[in-house]
Amino acid sequence: MTRTPSRSWDAIIVGAGHNGLVCGAYLAGAGKRVLILERRSVVGGAAVTEEFHPGFRNSVAAYTVSLLQPKVIADLDLHRHGLRVVPRRINNFLPLPDGGYLLAGAGRTRQQVAGFSARDAARLPAYEQRLEVFADVLRALALQPPPNVTEGGWWQALPELWRAGKLGRQLHTLDAGLRQELLDLFTISAAEYLDRWFESAPIKALFGFDGIVGNYASPYAPGTAYVLLHHVFGQSNGVKGAWGHAVGGMGAITQAMARAAEAAGAQIRVGSDVRQIIVEQGRATGVMLGSGEVLGARAIVANVNPKLLYERLIDPVHVPDATRERMAHWRCGSGTFRMNVALSRLPDFTALPGPGDHLTAGIIIAPSLQYMDRAWRDAQDFGWSRQPVVEVLIPSTLDDSLAPPGQHVASLFCQHVAPQLPDGRSWDDHREEVADLMIDTVERYAPGFSASVLGRQILSPLDLERSFGLVGGDIFHGALSLNQLFSARPMLGQADYRGAIPGLYLCGAGTHPGGGVTGAPGHNAAQVLAKDLGR
């Protein structure tokens, strides 16, 4: 039996990933007594920079910047706390098996597309404009709680009705055709949406990759069009849709957030493994650490996957039946296999030999939607795709602090692999085999790549779960499917960041608006908490 914790804190935040740090910084800035607890020896969750080979550092899991909310950057003054983001010189580079290629970036994409289809090049500006309209809608929705479907009476329902009405007014600014198309984007496949616009395989592959990245699905699966849209509502250094690199790696973002939180008065403790959230008389009142130490607070804030929260951190007797049922069916699993490699030299791509701006881009090895579909089907049948989808980033082309002079680091973000291998096999037994396959896949497009690898760090879905709490390797803390979005994230009645038990709150990527290094869930949860704690 745990002893009753004294409430020495206004809020205890479980998990010092980026959303936990953002939430803590806002709450501390509002004058609340905040303690942030982190199991690992370093803050940042999946957004960390570590040395993985002597002299080589890289972003371990999360690896690129675009979705981080400008408001969060400004409110926490992250630039003053050391954050510096530099843009990619090219957004994406798509090498093709026949030696061709497609480059995407400001002022380049249309001319590049014209080399494959004059019709597609003519339609590209309208497509980009259309997506920008929808991305603006998502940007407006990202920093506010969605309408929360509750079981209370009319008094509890009034704020939600007002919020729903406000949302309706925002959507009413779109004409009827655009509203219908936005609805389609939430339900149809990325392939179906792209087929409406384009005819050439490379341009559909370039855009379709955003529909399956971090998403264990075929681009022909319903719902992947929304995942595509989710990846384009970001911006970097004020440029909408642009991607960048945080100097010092993704850990530079979370280190700046930690400094902002501590400057505001929050306390952060690393090496503090929360084993249980204490519930007394129907209310969350504290946490018990692995050491046996008990800490109390007026509010307990979980920056973890909702499945971890309700199935591992709280005694099932305290979890309502509806929540337990929801979590039993909470779909996780990104199909992600993550690698970091130390390189003796830059890769040399057959399609575009030599150094150049294309090596600062996201290099996408997935030449068609059909290729992506086969990769997903193969992973379902075999456990991993034998011709996988690989995105290569070489951040040392933009940041020479990551590797020794003349040498480089690369991030390999690989799809598709099964979150759990079929036939009871363990990822521990196949990690190296699949890592070899990923290196060989890059080798086919950049001969000599294998020989340039000096060292590598390998993270299978199981490793991502063990290290960062990403259940099934799920980078989003739950799939971005229609039944797990907006008011249903993580479930109806908990969309306002208030958990299933009084005193319990959620601030992680398993809440609205979802995954990516955005800071939005942490921002939104802090606004709700500040209001509740001020009562």
N, C-alpha and C positions, 0 to 999 in steps of 0.2 A: 504493500500500500504506500502511495506517495504522500508526503506531508503537504499540508496546505501551503501554497506559495504566498509570500507577502507581495503585494503589488507595488514594487519599487519603480516600475516603468509604466509609461503611458502605452507604449507599443514595443513588443518584441517581434522582430522580423526574422523569419526562418529562411536563411539562404541569402548570401551576399552576391548573387548574380546581379546583372545590371538593373533589372526592375526592382529588386530589393533595395539596392543602393539609391535609386531614384526616389522610391517611396520614402525611404528613411531621410533623405536630404530634404524633401519637401516637408515632412512632418516635423523634423528638427527645426527647420526654418520657421515653422508656425508655432514654435515654442514648446513642442512636446518632447518629453523625455523618451529617447529612442535607443534601443539596443539591437544591433544587427548581428546575428550569429551565423557563422560559416563553418561547415564541416571540414573543408580543405584548409591547407595552410596559407592560402592566398585568396583574396577576394576576386570576384569577376565571374564566377560560374563558368559557362562555356565561352565567355569572352575574355580570354586570358592569353598572355604571351609568355612562352617559356623556352628555355634552351633545351633542344631535343637532341642535339649532336654538338660535340665540343666546338664552340665558336659560332654556332648557328642557332638563331632564335626565330620563332614564328608564332603567329596566331594559332593556337592549338586546335580549336574547334570552329567557332564562328570566325570568319576570315575576311569579310569585306564590309564597307560602309555605304549605306544609302538610306536605309529606313529610319535611322536615328532622328527623332523629332527635333526640328529646329527650336521649338519652344522649350524643350527640355535643355538643349544646349545653352540657350540664352538664359533661362531661369536659374540654372545651376552655375552659370558662368564657367562652363567647362573649358573654354579657351584660356581663361585666367589660371585655371588649375592644370594646364599643361596639354590640353587636347589640340592637336594640329592634324587636319585632314588634307591630303593632297589628291587631286583628281587623277583618274586613269587618263592617259592621253588618247586611248581608244576604248570605247566601252566593251566591245566584244570582237573576237576573231574566231571565225568558223572555218577551219581547214577542211578540205573535202578529199575523199579518197582518190579522185581523178587528178589531183594536183591543183584544182581551183581553190578559191577561198572567197569569203565574204567578210568585210570589215564593217562594223557599225560604230558610228560616233558622230558627233556634231559636224554637220557639213559634208559627211562622207557617205552616209548610208544610202541615200537615194541613187547616187551615181553608181555605187557598188551593185545595188539591186538591179539597176538597168542592164547590167552585164548578163543577167539571167532572164529578165523579163521586163520589157518596156511597159507592159500593162501594170505589173506590180509596182514599178517605180512611180508610175503616175498615181497609183492608189495610195502609196505610202503616206503622203502628207495628211490625207483625210483619216487614215487609220490612226496615225499618231495623235492627231487632233481629237479624235473620238475617245481614245484611251485616256488622254489628258483630262477631258471632261469628267470621265468616270473616276479617274484618280483623284481629282479635286473633291469629289463626293466622299471618297474614302478618307481623304485627309481631314475633311471637316468632321467626319464621324469618329475618327481615331481617338480624339482627345475628349470624348464625353461618354459616359456610361450609356449603353443602349437601354431602351425601355425594358423594365424588369417585370416579367409576367408573374404576379404574386397571387396568393390565395387569400389575402386579407380583404377587409371591407373597403367601402368606397373611399374612406379617408386615406388608406394606404395606397389605393389605386390612383388618386388624383395626380400625384407627381409623375407617375408613369404615363398617364393619359396626356399630360402636358408635354412630356418628353416625346411621346409618340406623335403628338400633333406638331411639335417643332420639327421632328424628322420629316413628317409629311410635307411641311412647308418647304423644307430644303429640297426634297425630291421634286416638288411641284415646279421648281425652277427649270427642270428638264421638260422638254416637250414629250408628248405621248410616245412617240417613236423611240426616243432615247430612254425613257423609263422602261419600255418593253425590252430594249436591247440590254439595259443594265440587269434586268431580271434574268434574261437569257445567260448573261455572264456568270450568274450565281449557280446556274443549273446545267449548262451544256458543257461539252468537252472543249479543250483548247483546240483540238484538231478541227472540230466543226466550226468554231468561231473563225479560225484562221482560213479555212476553206472558203468562207464567205468573202474574204478579202483578196486572197492571193492564189497564184497558180504554181509558182516555182517552189521546189522542195527546199532549197537552202534558206529562203526567207522564212518559210514556215518552221523550219528547224530552229533558226535563230530565235524566233519569238516563242516557239513552242517549248523550248527548254525551260523557260520560266514557269510553265505549267506543271512540270514534273520535278523540279529541283526541290529536294527535301520532301518530296511527296511520292510515296510508294504507289504509283499508279501509271497506267498507260496514258499518253496524251489523248487517247480516244475515250477515256473514261469520263462520264458526266461529272461535272464539278471542277475539272482541271482548268477551265477557263477562268474561274475565280482566282485560283492559285496564281495564274499568270498575272491577273490584275493586281493581286496582293503585292507582287514583286515590283510593280512599276509605279506605286504611289509614293516612293521615296524621293529623296533629293540629296545632293552633296554640295556643300558650300553655296547653297542657294540656287543651284541649278537643278530644276526638276528632272527626275528620271536618270540623273547622272550617278555614277558609282565612284567611290574613292577609297583611299587607304589611310588608316590612322597611323601616323608616324610612330614607330615603336610597336606596331601591331595592335590587335583588338584590346589587349590588356591596357593600352594607354587610355582607352575610353573609360574602362571601369576603374582604373587608378585615379583618373580625374574625378569620376563620380564619388569615389571613396573620400578623396580630399574635400570635395564639396560637402559631403554629408558630415564629415568630422568638423569642418569649419563652421557648419551650422549648429553643431553641438551633439550630433549623434555619436554613439560609441559603437565600435566594431570589434568583435572578438572572432578570430580565426581559430581553427583547431577545436571548434566547439560543436560536437555532433549532437543534434537534437534527436533523441530517441523516441520521445513521446510528447504529445500535446495533452496537457492535463485539463480534464473537464470535471467541474464540480457543480452539482445542482443545476445541470443543464447548460452550463456556461463555460467557455474556454477561459481559463484563468492563469495558465502558465505553461512552462515547458520543463521537461526533465532531460538533462544531458546524459551522454554516455558515461560520464564520470559519476553520475548519481546526483549532481548538483541540480537543485530546483530553483527556477526563476519565475517570478510572477509579473503580470502586466494587466492593464485594463483591456488591452487588445492584443491578440496573437495574429500575426500576419504571415501567411504562407506564400513564399516565393518558390514554390515547387510545382511539379505536375500535379493536377488535381487527383489523379489516380494514386500517386504516392501519398498525398495528404490523407485521403479518406481510407485507404486500404492498409497503410503502414504506420502512420503517425498518430492515429486516433483509435482508441479501443472501439471495436465494432459496435459494442453495446450503446455507444453514444451517437452513432451515425444513423440518421433517419433511413428508413427502408428505401424511400424513393432515391436518395442519394447513393446508397449502396448499389441499387439496381442500375442507376445511371453509370456509375464508375465501372461496374462489371462489363459494360458495353462501350466504355470510352475508348475510342479507336486511336491507337498510337502506332508508330512505326514509320520512319521516313524512308527506309530503303537506302540508308546512307552509309558509306564506308569512307572514312576520312584518313588522309595521309599527309604528312609533311616530309619533304625530302631536302637534304643538303646536296647542292650541286657544285661540281668543280667548274662548270661553265654554263652559259646560257644554252637552252635547246635551240636547235636549228631545224626549222620546219621545212619540209619539202615544198609545201605550197607557197611559202614566202620565206626564202632563205635569209640568213644573216640577222643581225640585230635590227631593232626598229621599234616604233611605237606600238606595234601589234603585240609585243611581248609585255606591255604594261596592261593589257586587256584581260578580260575573262576569256580564256581560250577554250572553246566548247568542242569537244570531240563527240559528236552526235549529228551525223550529216543529214538526217531526215527524221520525220515523225515515225515512219515505219521502223527505222532503226531503234528508236526509243521504245516503241511498242514491243518489238522482238526482245529487247533487253528486259523489259518488265515480265513478259511471258516466260522467258528463260529463267529468270530469278524465281518465279513462282514454282516452276517445275523442278529446277535443279538446286536452287538455293542462292545462286548468284548468276548474273548475266555473263555469258562467256564472251560477248562483245559489249562491254559495259559503256555507259555514258560517263564521261570524265570531264570535269571543268578544271583547268589548270590556271592558277594565278601565280605570278612570280613577283611578289611584293618588293623584293630587293631591287627591282628595276626602278622603284620609286623611293626606296628607303634603304640607304646603304648601311644603316645601323644594324641590320639583321644578319649580315654575313661578313666574313673576312673579305678584304679587298680582292676584286676579281672573281669572287665566288658568289653563289646565289642560294636562295631558298625558294621552294615552290610549295604551294598548297594544292593538293589533289582532292577535289570534292567529287566523290564517285557514286554513281547510281547504276544499276539497281541491284541491291542485295536484299535477301529476305531478313526481316528483323529477327525472326527465329528460324533457324534452319530446319528443313523437313527431316523426318525419320529420326528425330531425337539427336541429331548431330550438334556438336558445340562449336561455336565460333573460335574457341580457344585452339581447336584442332585444325582450323582451316585459315587462320588469319594470314600466315605467311604466304600460303598458296595463292590466295586472292590478291594480296599485295603485289606479288610477282605479276599477276595478270594485269593489274592496273598499270604498272610500269611498262609492261609489254604493249599495252594499248596505246600509250603515248609514243612509244618507240616506233610504232607503225607510221606515225605522222611526223615524227622527229627522230630520224635515225641517229644513233649515238647517245640518245637520252639515257638508256640503261647504264652505259659505261660511265656516264657523268655523275651517277648517284653515289655520294660518299657515305650517306647514312639516311635512315628513314625512321619515322614514327608512324605507327599503325594503330588506328582506332576503328575496330569493328563496331557494329551496333551494340554488342554486349559490352565492349570497352567504354563506349559513350554512356551507356547506362550506369556502369560501375563508377566511372569517374565524375560524371556531371549530373546524374539523376535523369538522363534523357531516356525515358522508358522506351525500349525497343529501338533506341537510337533516334527517337523522334525529336528533331530540332525545334518543333513548334509546340511541344507539350500537349499534343493532341492534334489530329488531322484537321485541316481547314476545309472540312466538308460542310455542306449546307446545314446538316443537323447538329453541327458543332461550332456554329458561328453566331455572332451578334447576340441576341437575347437568349440563345441556347448554349452560350459558352460561359461556364462549363455546363450549365443546365438551366432550364426555366426556373426562375425564383432566385437564382444566384448571379444574375448578370450584372448586379450593381456592386460586385466585389465583396459583398457580405456573404459569409459562408453559411453552412447548414446549421451551425450552432451559434447562439449569441456570443459575441466577443471574438468570433473567428472571422478573419478576412482573407481574401486571396489577392495577390498582386502580380502573379507571374504570367507567362505567355499562354497558359491555359485559360486565361480570361480575355475579354475583348480588348484590342482588336486582333490578338493572336501573336504568332511568332515573329522572329526576326529581332535584331538589336534595335528596337524602337524606343524603349523607355515609356511608351504610352500606357501599358497596364499599370506600371508603377506610379506614373503621374495621376492616372484616373483614380486608382485606389486611395492615394494620399488625399485627394479632395474629399472622398467619402469619409475616410477616417477622421480627417480634421474636423469635419462637421459633427460626426458622432462623438468624438472625444471632447468637443467643445460644449456639448449639451450639459 
